[in-house]
Amino acid sequence: MKKDGKIWIEGIDNELHGETLSSTNLRDSLKDKSSIQILPEVWVVKIGGQSVMDRGADVVLPILEELVEAKQEGVNFILCTGGGTRARHVYSLGLDLDLPTGMLARLGASIPVQNARMLQLLMAKHGGIMAYPEEFEKLPFFLNAGCIPITTGMPPNEFWEKSSAEGVIPANRTDAGVYLLGEFLGAKGVLYIKDEDGLYTDDPKKSPDADFIPEISAKELIENGQDDLIVERIVIEYMQRAENVKSIQVINGTKRGNIKAAFQGKHVGTLINA
Amino acid sequence: MSEFMTGDGRTHINSGLMRESLVSKKLISETNKKDVRRMVPDVHMVSIGGQSIMDRGKDAIIPLVDKIAELKHQHKMVVGVGGGARARHTMSIGMGLGLPIGGLARIVGGVEENNRDILQFLLAPHGGITFVKDHFQDLQLFLNNGMIPICIGQPPYHFWEPPAVEGGRLPDNGPDVGLFLMAEVIGVESITYIKDVDGVYDSNPSKNPNAKMLNTVTARELLDGDYDDLPIERELLRTLENARTIKSIRVINGLDPNNLEAALTGKDVGTLITSSRHEQ
Protein backbone atom coordinates (compact mmCIF):
# COMPACT_ATOMS: atom_id res chain seq x y z
CA MET A 1 0.00 0.00 0.00
CA LYS A 2 1.01 3.63 -0.46
CA LYS A 3 0.85 6.66 1.79
CA ASP A 4 1.65 10.15 0.44
CA GLY A 5 2.67 8.52 -2.83
CA LYS A 6 5.23 6.22 -1.17
CA ILE A 7 5.31 2.51 -0.39
CA TRP A 8 4.17 2.11 3.20
CA ILE A 9 3.86 -0.94 5.42
CA GLU A 10 2.95 -1.40 9.06
CA GLY A 11 6.02 -0.89 11.24
CA ILE A 12 8.02 1.29 8.85
CA ASP A 13 7.24 4.49 10.78
CA ASN A 14 9.97 5.75 13.14
CA GLU A 15 11.48 9.06 14.22
CA LEU A 16 13.45 9.30 10.97
CA HIS A 17 10.66 8.23 8.61
CA GLY A 18 9.91 10.78 5.92
CA GLU A 19 12.73 13.03 7.14
CA THR A 20 15.63 14.28 5.02
CA LEU A 21 18.28 13.60 7.72
CA SER A 22 19.65 17.08 6.88
CA SER A 23 17.18 18.63 9.29
CA THR A 24 19.02 20.32 12.13
CA ASN A 25 15.92 20.03 14.35
CA LEU A 26 15.79 16.29 13.77
CA ARG A 27 19.47 15.88 14.56
CA ASP A 28 19.16 17.99 17.67
CA SER A 29 16.32 15.74 18.87
CA LEU A 30 18.68 12.73 18.74
CA LYS A 31 21.49 14.38 20.72
CA ASP A 32 20.97 12.56 24.00
CA LYS A 33 21.35 9.08 22.48
CA SER A 34 24.43 7.17 23.53
CA SER A 35 26.05 4.05 22.19
CA ILE A 36 27.47 0.81 23.49
CA GLN A 37 31.18 -0.05 23.53
CA ILE A 38 32.01 -2.92 21.19
CA LEU A 39 35.35 -4.14 22.64
CA PRO A 40 35.97 -2.05 25.76
CA GLU A 41 38.88 -4.15 27.10
CA VAL A 42 40.99 -3.96 23.97
CA TRP A 43 43.73 -1.45 23.16
CA VAL A 44 44.30 -0.16 19.65
CA VAL A 45 48.02 0.34 19.08
CA LYS A 46 49.73 1.94 16.13
CA ILE A 47 53.27 1.09 15.12
CA GLY A 48 54.68 4.10 13.30
CA GLY A 49 55.71 3.66 9.68
CA GLN A 50 58.56 6.12 9.27
CA SER A 51 59.27 6.27 13.00
CA VAL A 52 59.41 2.52 13.69
CA MET A 53 59.11 0.22 10.68
CA ASP A 54 61.55 2.13 8.49
CA ARG A 55 64.19 2.02 11.23
CA GLY A 56 64.46 -1.71 10.76
CA ALA A 57 65.32 -4.57 13.08
CA ASP A 58 67.14 -2.51 15.74
CA VAL A 59 63.99 -0.58 16.54
CA VAL A 60 61.20 -2.93 15.43
CA LEU A 61 62.25 -6.15 17.17
CA PRO A 62 62.59 -4.82 20.75
CA ILE A 63 59.18 -3.13 20.39
CA LEU A 64 57.60 -6.40 19.27
CA GLU A 65 59.30 -8.20 22.15
CA GLU A 66 57.76 -5.83 24.65
CA LEU A 67 54.35 -6.14 22.98
CA VAL A 68 54.53 -9.94 23.17
CA GLU A 69 55.42 -9.73 26.86
CA ALA A 70 52.43 -7.47 27.45
CA LYS A 71 50.21 -9.92 25.59
CA GLN A 72 51.51 -12.78 27.74
CA GLU A 73 50.74 -10.71 30.81
CA GLY A 74 47.12 -10.47 29.67
CA VAL A 75 46.87 -7.19 27.76
CA ASN A 76 44.65 -7.47 24.70
CA PHE A 77 45.39 -5.25 21.73
CA ILE A 78 45.01 -4.84 18.01
CA LEU A 79 48.17 -3.82 16.21
CA CYS A 80 47.90 -1.34 13.33
CA THR A 81 50.66 -0.16 11.04
CA GLY A 82 51.64 3.14 9.50
CA GLY A 83 53.06 3.60 6.01
CA GLY A 84 56.25 5.64 6.27
CA THR A 85 58.82 6.33 3.63
CA ARG A 86 57.31 4.32 0.78
CA ALA A 87 53.94 5.99 1.35
CA ARG A 88 55.66 9.39 1.14
CA HIS A 89 57.39 8.28 -2.04
CA VAL A 90 54.19 7.20 -3.76
CA TYR A 91 52.44 10.43 -2.62
CA SER A 92 55.32 12.38 -4.17
CA LEU A 93 54.91 10.46 -7.41
CA GLY A 94 51.16 11.01 -7.35
CA LEU A 95 51.58 14.72 -6.63
CA ASP A 96 54.01 15.02 -9.51
CA LEU A 97 51.34 13.54 -11.79
CA ASP A 98 48.56 15.83 -10.43
CA LEU A 99 46.51 12.88 -9.20
CA PRO A 100 43.42 13.67 -7.12
CA THR A 101 43.19 13.08 -3.37
CA GLY A 102 41.05 9.94 -3.71
CA MET A 103 43.66 8.37 -5.95
CA LEU A 104 46.48 9.29 -3.52
CA ALA A 105 44.50 7.68 -0.69
CA ARG A 106 44.16 4.54 -2.77
CA LEU A 107 47.92 4.48 -3.42
CA GLY A 108 48.77 5.19 0.20
CA ALA A 109 46.65 2.26 1.34
CA SER A 110 48.99 -0.39 -0.05
CA ILE A 111 52.04 0.43 2.04
CA PRO A 112 50.68 -0.06 5.59
CA VAL A 113 49.36 -3.44 4.42
CA GLN A 114 52.94 -4.41 3.51
CA ASN A 115 54.06 -3.32 6.97
CA ALA A 116 51.22 -5.25 8.63
CA ARG A 117 52.24 -8.37 6.73
CA MET A 118 55.83 -7.95 7.87
CA LEU A 119 54.69 -7.73 11.50
CA GLN A 120 52.46 -10.76 11.06
CA LEU A 121 55.40 -12.84 9.83
CA LEU A 122 57.51 -11.67 12.76
CA MET A 123 54.79 -12.30 15.32
CA ALA A 124 53.21 -15.47 13.89
CA LYS A 125 54.84 -17.67 16.53
CA HIS A 126 53.27 -15.50 19.23
CA GLY A 127 49.80 -15.54 17.66
CA GLY A 128 50.16 -12.68 15.17
CA ILE A 129 47.34 -12.93 12.65
CA MET A 130 46.25 -10.67 9.80
CA ALA A 131 42.83 -9.14 10.47
CA TYR A 132 41.58 -7.51 7.29
CA PRO A 133 38.87 -4.86 7.61
CA GLU A 134 36.38 -7.28 5.98
CA GLU A 135 37.06 -9.69 8.85
CA PHE A 136 36.62 -7.27 11.72
CA GLU A 137 33.44 -8.97 12.80
CA LYS A 138 35.70 -11.93 13.67
CA LEU A 139 37.89 -9.89 16.05
CA PRO A 140 36.33 -11.52 19.16
CA PHE A 141 37.27 -14.91 17.74
CA PHE A 142 40.88 -13.86 17.06
CA LEU A 143 41.24 -12.35 20.53
CA ASN A 144 39.60 -15.25 22.35
CA ALA A 145 41.97 -17.59 20.56
CA GLY A 146 44.84 -15.65 22.13
CA CYS A 147 45.93 -14.10 18.86
CA ILE A 148 47.35 -10.65 18.19
CA PRO A 149 45.25 -9.20 15.34
CA ILE A 150 47.41 -7.11 13.00
CA THR A 151 45.91 -4.76 10.46
CA THR A 152 46.56 -1.68 8.38
CA GLY A 153 46.17 1.66 10.09
CA MET A 154 44.69 3.19 6.94
CA PRO A 155 40.92 3.71 6.95
CA PRO A 156 39.12 2.07 4.01
CA ASN A 157 38.26 5.42 2.37
CA GLU A 158 40.53 5.02 -0.69
CA PHE A 159 38.75 6.55 -3.73
CA TRP A 160 36.16 8.00 -1.33
CA GLU A 161 38.72 10.13 0.54
CA LYS A 162 37.53 13.74 0.47
CA SER A 163 39.58 16.59 -0.91
CA SER A 164 40.78 18.86 1.89
CA ALA A 165 40.50 22.62 1.99
CA GLU A 166 44.30 22.84 1.91
CA GLY A 167 46.57 20.63 -0.14
CA VAL A 168 45.80 17.36 -1.89
CA ILE A 169 47.48 14.84 0.45
CA PRO A 170 44.74 12.69 2.04
CA ALA A 171 43.75 14.06 5.45
CA ASN A 172 42.80 10.61 6.76
CA ARG A 173 45.87 8.46 6.90
CA THR A 174 46.99 5.84 9.39
CA ASP A 175 46.80 7.94 12.58
CA ALA A 176 43.20 8.81 11.69
CA GLY A 177 42.31 5.22 10.80
CA VAL A 178 43.73 3.95 14.08
CA TYR A 179 41.92 6.62 16.07
CA LEU A 180 38.59 5.97 14.33
CA LEU A 181 38.97 2.24 14.91
CA GLY A 182 39.53 2.84 18.63
CA GLU A 183 36.59 5.21 18.77
CA PHE A 184 34.30 2.74 16.98
CA LEU A 185 35.32 -0.16 19.22
CA GLY A 186 35.00 1.95 22.36
CA ALA A 187 38.51 0.67 23.01
CA LYS A 188 40.34 0.87 26.33
CA GLY A 189 42.76 3.29 24.76
CA VAL A 190 44.58 4.33 21.61
CA LEU A 191 48.36 4.28 21.76
CA TYR A 192 50.75 5.60 19.11
CA ILE A 193 54.23 4.05 19.25
CA LYS A 194 56.82 6.34 17.64
CA ASP A 195 60.52 7.09 17.99
CA GLU A 196 60.10 10.40 19.82
CA ASP A 197 59.06 10.93 23.44
CA GLY A 198 55.88 12.60 22.21
CA LEU A 199 54.88 16.03 21.00
CA TYR A 200 57.32 18.91 20.74
CA THR A 201 56.78 22.56 19.86
CA ASP A 202 58.36 21.74 16.48
CA ASP A 203 59.71 18.67 14.68
CA PRO A 204 62.56 17.65 17.05
CA LYS A 205 64.40 15.94 14.16
CA LYS A 206 64.80 19.32 12.50
CA SER A 207 64.73 21.69 15.49
CA PRO A 208 66.81 20.27 18.37
CA ASP A 209 65.76 23.21 20.59
CA ALA A 210 62.07 22.31 20.39
CA ASP A 211 60.39 21.90 23.81
CA PHE A 212 58.68 18.70 24.91
CA ILE A 213 54.94 18.93 25.65
CA PRO A 214 53.90 16.21 28.15
CA GLU A 215 50.17 16.95 28.03
CA ILE A 216 47.93 19.22 25.96
CA SER A 217 44.28 19.61 25.09
CA ALA A 218 43.06 19.15 21.53
CA LYS A 219 41.68 22.67 21.57
CA GLU A 220 45.00 24.23 22.63
CA LEU A 221 46.81 22.20 20.04
CA ILE A 222 44.59 23.49 17.25
CA GLU A 223 44.64 27.06 18.52
CA ASN A 224 48.36 27.41 19.14
CA GLY A 225 48.89 27.16 15.40
CA GLN A 226 52.06 25.12 15.59
CA ASP A 227 53.22 23.99 12.20
CA ASP A 228 54.09 20.42 12.98
CA LEU A 229 52.27 17.85 15.08
CA ILE A 230 53.08 14.30 15.97
CA VAL A 231 49.68 13.01 14.87
CA GLU A 232 47.54 13.83 11.86
CA ARG A 233 45.65 17.07 12.39
CA ILE A 234 42.28 15.47 11.64
CA VAL A 235 42.68 13.18 14.68
CA ILE A 236 42.63 16.26 16.90
CA GLU A 237 39.42 17.40 15.19
CA TYR A 238 37.77 13.99 15.56
CA MET A 239 38.69 13.83 19.25
CA GLN A 240 36.74 16.97 19.97
CA ARG A 241 33.48 15.45 18.79
CA ALA A 242 34.09 11.83 19.75
CA GLU A 243 32.00 9.87 22.20
CA ASN A 244 34.49 7.31 23.53
CA VAL A 245 38.18 7.98 23.06
CA LYS A 246 38.81 11.35 24.72
CA SER A 247 42.52 10.91 25.26
CA ILE A 248 45.36 9.41 23.23
CA GLN A 249 48.98 8.85 24.16
CA VAL A 250 52.02 9.09 21.90
CA ILE A 251 55.02 7.25 23.32
CA ASN A 252 58.61 6.48 22.47
CA GLY A 253 58.72 2.75 21.83
CA THR A 254 62.50 2.76 21.59
CA LYS A 255 62.69 3.24 25.38
CA ARG A 256 62.17 -0.16 26.94
CA GLY A 257 59.27 -0.29 29.39
CA ASN A 258 57.26 2.57 27.92
CA ILE A 259 54.78 0.32 26.16
CA LYS A 260 53.94 -1.78 29.20
CA ALA A 261 53.76 1.33 31.37
CA ALA A 262 51.32 2.95 28.94
CA PHE A 263 49.14 -0.19 29.03
CA GLN A 264 49.05 0.21 32.82
CA GLY A 265 47.65 3.70 32.31
CA LYS A 266 50.91 5.47 33.12
CA HIS A 267 51.83 8.79 31.56
CA VAL A 268 55.10 8.12 29.73
CA GLY A 269 54.75 10.19 26.54
CA THR A 270 52.47 13.00 25.42
CA LEU A 271 48.81 12.83 26.37
CA ILE A 272 46.45 14.63 24.03
CA ASN A 273 43.06 15.17 25.65
CA ALA A 274 39.81 16.14 23.93
CA MET B 1 65.81 6.98 -10.22
CA SER B 2 65.27 7.17 -6.53
CA GLU B 3 68.31 7.27 -4.32
CA PHE B 4 68.37 5.69 -0.90
CA MET B 5 69.42 7.96 1.93
CA THR B 6 70.66 6.74 5.28
CA GLY B 7 72.56 8.24 8.18
CA ASP B 8 69.81 9.11 10.67
CA GLY B 9 68.93 5.51 11.52
CA ARG B 10 66.15 5.33 8.94
CA THR B 11 66.29 4.36 5.30
CA HIS B 12 64.65 7.09 3.23
CA ILE B 13 63.82 7.20 -0.42
CA ASN B 14 64.91 10.55 -1.78
CA SER B 15 61.53 12.01 -2.71
CA GLY B 16 59.82 15.38 -2.32
CA LEU B 17 58.31 14.36 1.01
CA MET B 18 61.45 12.69 2.35
CA ARG B 19 61.94 12.94 6.13
CA GLU B 20 58.86 15.17 6.25
CA SER B 21 56.09 14.85 8.72
CA LEU B 22 53.05 14.97 6.43
CA VAL B 23 51.31 16.87 9.21
CA SER B 24 53.18 20.12 8.62
CA LYS B 25 50.83 22.92 7.52
CA LYS B 26 53.66 24.41 5.46
CA LEU B 27 54.17 21.16 3.59
CA ILE B 28 50.44 20.63 3.03
CA SER B 29 49.92 24.09 1.56
CA GLU B 30 52.88 23.53 -0.75
CA THR B 31 50.86 20.68 -2.31
CA ASN B 32 47.94 23.04 -2.87
CA LYS B 33 47.56 22.45 -6.58
CA LYS B 34 44.93 24.25 -8.56
CA ASP B 35 44.00 21.36 -10.80
CA VAL B 36 44.13 17.63 -10.56
CA ARG B 37 43.73 15.10 -13.32
CA ARG B 38 40.38 13.45 -14.14
CA MET B 39 39.97 9.72 -14.70
CA VAL B 40 36.99 9.53 -17.13
CA PRO B 41 35.86 13.09 -17.77
CA ASP B 42 33.05 12.41 -20.26
CA VAL B 43 30.73 10.69 -17.78
CA HIS B 44 27.64 11.96 -15.98
CA MET B 45 26.87 10.84 -12.43
CA VAL B 46 23.14 10.44 -11.92
CA SER B 47 21.99 10.04 -8.32
CA ILE B 48 18.51 8.65 -7.72
CA GLY B 49 16.96 9.50 -4.37
CA GLY B 50 15.94 6.61 -2.14
CA GLN B 51 13.12 8.26 -0.26
CA SER B 52 12.22 10.73 -2.99
CA ILE B 53 12.12 8.36 -5.98
CA MET B 54 12.61 4.67 -5.10
CA ASP B 55 10.09 4.64 -2.24
CA ARG B 56 7.44 5.92 -4.68
CA GLY B 57 7.44 2.66 -6.61
CA LYS B 58 6.70 2.25 -10.28
CA ASP B 59 4.94 5.61 -10.79
CA ALA B 60 8.24 7.41 -10.27
CA ILE B 61 10.78 4.70 -11.11
CA ILE B 62 9.61 3.38 -14.48
CA PRO B 63 9.41 6.74 -16.34
CA LEU B 64 12.88 7.58 -15.02
CA VAL B 65 14.30 4.19 -16.03
CA ASP B 66 12.81 4.65 -19.52
CA LYS B 67 14.41 8.08 -19.75
CA ILE B 68 17.81 6.77 -18.66
CA ALA B 69 17.55 4.02 -21.29
CA GLU B 70 16.81 6.67 -23.93
CA LEU B 71 19.57 9.04 -22.79
CA LYS B 72 22.13 6.26 -22.81
CA HIS B 73 22.50 6.69 -26.58
CA GLN B 74 23.84 10.22 -26.17
CA HIS B 75 25.45 10.16 -22.72
CA LYS B 76 27.72 7.96 -20.67
CA MET B 77 26.22 7.63 -17.21
CA VAL B 78 26.94 6.08 -13.85
CA VAL B 79 23.73 5.68 -11.85
CA GLY B 80 23.81 5.70 -8.05
CA VAL B 81 21.03 5.22 -5.55
CA GLY B 82 20.20 5.86 -1.90
CA GLY B 83 18.34 3.78 0.66
CA GLY B 84 15.17 5.69 1.54
CA ALA B 85 12.64 4.47 4.10
CA ARG B 86 14.54 1.27 4.85
CA ALA B 87 17.76 3.21 5.49
CA ARG B 88 15.89 5.35 8.02
CA HIS B 89 14.36 2.26 9.61
CA THR B 90 17.83 0.66 9.83
CA MET B 91 19.28 3.68 11.58
CA SER B 92 16.32 4.12 13.88
CA ILE B 93 16.49 0.50 15.08
CA GLY B 94 20.31 0.61 15.21
CA MET B 95 20.36 3.81 17.24
CA GLY B 96 17.78 2.37 19.63
CA LEU B 97 20.08 -0.61 20.18
CA GLY B 98 22.96 1.73 20.96
CA LEU B 99 25.10 0.96 17.91
CA PRO B 100 27.94 3.45 17.47
CA ILE B 101 28.03 5.65 14.39
CA GLY B 102 30.52 3.31 12.67
CA GLY B 103 28.12 0.42 13.23
CA LEU B 104 25.25 2.34 11.62
CA ALA B 105 27.48 3.30 8.68
CA ARG B 106 28.48 -0.35 8.24
CA ILE B 107 24.95 -1.71 8.00
CA VAL B 108 23.01 1.01 6.20
CA GLY B 109 24.43 0.19 2.75
CA GLY B 110 22.57 -3.12 2.77
CA VAL B 111 19.26 -1.50 1.91
CA GLU B 112 20.86 0.60 -0.81
CA GLU B 113 21.96 -2.66 -2.38
CA ASN B 114 18.25 -3.56 -2.61
CA ASN B 115 17.62 -0.40 -4.60
CA ARG B 116 20.70 -0.89 -6.75
CA ASP B 117 19.61 -4.44 -7.57
CA ILE B 118 16.10 -3.25 -8.47
CA LEU B 119 17.48 -0.60 -10.83
CA GLN B 120 19.94 -3.07 -12.33
CA PHE B 121 17.11 -5.51 -13.00
CA LEU B 122 14.96 -2.84 -14.61
CA LEU B 123 17.80 -1.41 -16.68
CA ALA B 124 19.30 -4.80 -17.60
CA PRO B 125 17.69 -4.81 -21.10
CA HIS B 126 19.50 -1.52 -21.73
CA GLY B 127 22.87 -2.56 -20.31
CA GLY B 128 22.30 -2.01 -16.59
CA ILE B 129 25.07 -3.68 -14.60
CA THR B 130 25.97 -3.63 -10.90
CA PHE B 131 29.01 -1.48 -10.20
CA VAL B 132 30.69 -2.34 -6.91
CA LYS B 133 33.66 -0.88 -5.06
CA ASP B 134 36.13 -3.58 -6.11
CA HIS B 135 35.36 -2.88 -9.78
CA PHE B 136 35.82 0.88 -9.60
CA GLN B 137 38.84 0.64 -11.90
CA ASP B 138 36.86 -1.44 -14.43
CA LEU B 139 34.60 1.52 -15.13
CA GLN B 140 35.86 1.95 -18.68
CA LEU B 141 35.19 -1.71 -19.45
CA PHE B 142 31.52 -1.17 -18.65
CA LEU B 143 31.17 2.21 -20.35
CA ASN B 144 32.95 1.22 -23.54
CA ASN B 145 30.61 -1.74 -23.85
CA GLY B 146 27.62 0.58 -23.70
CA MET B 147 26.59 -0.47 -20.22
CA ILE B 148 25.02 1.56 -17.45
CA PRO B 149 26.94 0.91 -14.21
CA ILE B 150 24.64 1.14 -11.18
CA CYS B 151 26.07 1.56 -7.68
CA ILE B 152 25.08 2.29 -4.12
CA GLY B 153 25.78 5.71 -2.68
CA GLN B 154 26.96 5.10 0.88
CA PRO B 155 30.75 5.61 0.99
CA PRO B 156 32.66 2.57 2.29
CA TYR B 157 33.88 4.21 5.50
CA HIS B 158 32.08 1.49 7.43
CA PHE B 159 33.43 1.20 11.00
CA TRP B 160 35.70 4.17 10.25
CA GLU B 161 32.82 6.64 9.87
CA PRO B 162 34.06 9.74 11.72
CA PRO B 163 32.21 11.21 14.72
CA ALA B 164 29.49 13.46 13.29
CA VAL B 165 30.00 17.18 12.75
CA GLU B 166 26.25 17.60 12.94
CA GLY B 167 24.27 16.94 16.08
CA GLY B 168 22.66 13.62 16.85
CA ARG B 169 24.20 10.25 16.39
CA LEU B 170 23.69 9.85 12.66
CA PRO B 171 26.60 9.47 10.22
CA ASP B 172 27.35 12.73 8.36
CA ASN B 173 28.20 10.75 5.25
CA GLY B 174 25.32 9.28 3.28
CA PRO B 175 24.68 8.33 -0.34
CA ASP B 176 24.77 11.94 -1.61
CA VAL B 177 28.35 12.29 -0.34
CA GLY B 178 29.46 8.84 -1.51
CA LEU B 179 28.31 9.39 -5.08
CA PHE B 180 29.89 12.83 -5.12
CA LEU B 181 33.24 11.39 -4.06
CA MET B 182 33.14 8.74 -6.77
CA ALA B 183 32.26 11.48 -9.25
CA GLU B 184 35.15 13.61 -8.00
CA VAL B 185 37.76 10.91 -8.68
CA ILE B 186 36.13 10.02 -12.01
CA GLY B 187 36.21 13.76 -12.77
CA VAL B 188 32.70 13.70 -14.24
CA GLU B 189 31.19 16.20 -16.63
CA SER B 190 28.18 16.66 -14.35
CA ILE B 191 26.52 15.29 -11.24
CA THR B 192 22.75 15.45 -10.85
CA TYR B 193 20.72 14.63 -7.75
CA ILE B 194 17.25 13.42 -8.68
CA LYS B 195 14.74 14.19 -5.92
CA ASP B 196 10.97 14.80 -5.76
CA VAL B 197 11.17 18.57 -5.30
CA ASP B 198 11.94 21.11 -8.02
CA GLY B 199 15.15 22.16 -6.35
CA VAL B 200 16.43 23.75 -3.15
CA TYR B 201 14.02 26.24 -1.54
CA ASP B 202 14.68 29.03 0.91
CA SER B 203 12.49 27.07 3.37
CA ASN B 204 10.78 23.69 3.34
CA PRO B 205 8.11 23.92 0.58
CA SER B 206 5.96 21.21 2.16
CA LYS B 207 5.68 23.31 5.33
CA ASN B 208 5.81 26.87 3.94
CA PRO B 209 3.63 27.61 0.87
CA ASN B 210 5.53 30.88 0.27
CA ALA B 211 8.89 29.12 0.01
CA LYS B 212 10.90 30.31 -2.99
CA MET B 213 13.08 28.04 -5.11
CA LEU B 214 16.71 29.07 -5.52
CA ASN B 215 17.96 28.97 -9.10
CA THR B 216 21.57 29.03 -8.15
CA VAL B 217 23.29 29.21 -4.78
CA THR B 218 26.72 28.47 -3.38
CA ALA B 219 27.26 25.59 -1.01
CA ARG B 220 28.76 28.09 1.43
CA GLU B 221 25.54 30.18 1.42
CA LEU B 222 23.47 27.08 2.16
CA LEU B 223 25.80 26.07 4.99
CA ASP B 224 25.92 29.53 6.55
CA GLY B 225 22.26 30.41 6.01
CA ASP B 226 19.31 29.51 8.18
CA TYR B 227 18.13 26.38 6.38
CA ASP B 228 16.74 23.90 8.87
CA ASP B 229 15.99 21.40 6.15
CA LEU B 230 17.60 20.61 2.80
CA PRO B 231 16.83 17.97 0.16
CA ILE B 232 20.53 16.99 0.12
CA GLU B 233 23.02 16.05 2.82
CA ARG B 234 24.77 18.91 4.56
CA GLU B 235 28.08 17.06 4.38
CA LEU B 236 27.66 17.08 0.57
CA LEU B 237 27.88 20.88 0.72
CA ARG B 238 31.04 20.81 2.84
CA THR B 239 32.53 18.22 0.47
CA LEU B 240 31.64 20.30 -2.61
CA GLU B 241 33.33 23.36 -1.06
CA ASN B 242 36.66 21.50 -0.97
CA ALA B 243 36.30 19.59 -4.26
CA ARG B 244 38.84 20.09 -7.03
CA THR B 245 37.34 18.58 -10.21
CA ILE B 246 33.64 19.20 -9.50
CA LYS B 247 32.59 22.82 -9.32
CA SER B 248 28.81 22.42 -9.09
CA ILE B 249 25.99 19.96 -8.52
CA ARG B 250 22.40 20.10 -9.71
CA VAL B 251 19.26 19.12 -7.80
CA ILE B 252 16.26 18.33 -10.01
CA ASN B 253 12.74 16.94 -9.76
CA GLY B 254 12.74 13.43 -11.21
CA LEU B 255 8.96 13.11 -11.14
CA ASP B 256 9.27 14.77 -14.56
CA PRO B 257 12.02 12.70 -16.24
CA ASN B 258 12.52 15.38 -18.92
CA ASN B 259 14.35 17.31 -16.23
CA LEU B 260 17.13 14.73 -16.35
CA GLU B 261 17.58 15.23 -20.08
CA ALA B 262 17.70 18.98 -19.53
CA ALA B 263 20.28 18.59 -16.76
CA LEU B 264 22.57 16.34 -18.83
CA THR B 265 22.53 18.81 -21.71
CA GLY B 266 23.46 21.64 -19.35
CA LYS B 267 20.09 23.43 -19.39
CA ASP B 268 19.04 25.59 -16.48
CA VAL B 269 16.75 23.27 -14.55
CA GLY B 270 16.26 22.78 -10.83
CA THR B 271 18.88 24.31 -8.51
CA LEU B 272 22.54 24.63 -9.38
CA ILE B 273 24.70 24.58 -6.25
CA THR B 274 28.18 25.88 -6.90
CA SER B 275 31.37 25.70 -4.89
CA SER B 276 32.51 29.09 -3.63
CA ARG B 277 36.08 27.75 -3.88
CA HIS B 278 35.88 28.19 -7.65
CA GLU B 279 33.94 31.48 -7.64
CA GLN B 280 36.76 33.78 -8.72
Interface residues (C-beta under 8 A of the other chain):
Chain A: K2 G5 K6 I7 I12 N14 E15 L16 H17 G18 E19 T20 L21 S22 S23 T24 N25 L26 R27 D28 S29 L30 K31 K33 S34 S35 I36 I38 Q50 D54 R55 G56 D58 V59 T85 R86 R88 H89 Y91 S92 L93 L95 D96 L97 D98 L99 P100 T101 G102 M103 P133 F136 P155 P156 N157 E158 F159 W160 E161 K162 S163 S164 A165 E166 G167 V168 I169 N172 R173 G177 L180 L181 E183 F184 G186 D203 K205 D227 D228 L229 I230 V231 E232 R233 Y238 R241 A242 E243 N244
Chain B: S2 D8 G9 R10 T11 H12 I13 S15 G16 L17 M18 R19 E20 S21 L22 V23 S24 K25 K26 L27 I28 S29 E30 T31 N32 K33 D35 V36 R37 R38 M39 Q51 D55 R56 G57 D59 A60 A85 R86 R88 H89 M91 S92 I93 M95 L97 G98 L99 P100 I101 G102 G103 F136 P155 P156 Y157 H158 F159 W160 E161 P162 P163 A164 V165 E166 G167 G168 R169 L170 G174 G178 L181 M182 E184 V185 G187 D228 D229 L230 P231 I232 E233 R234 T239 E241 N242 A243 R244 T245
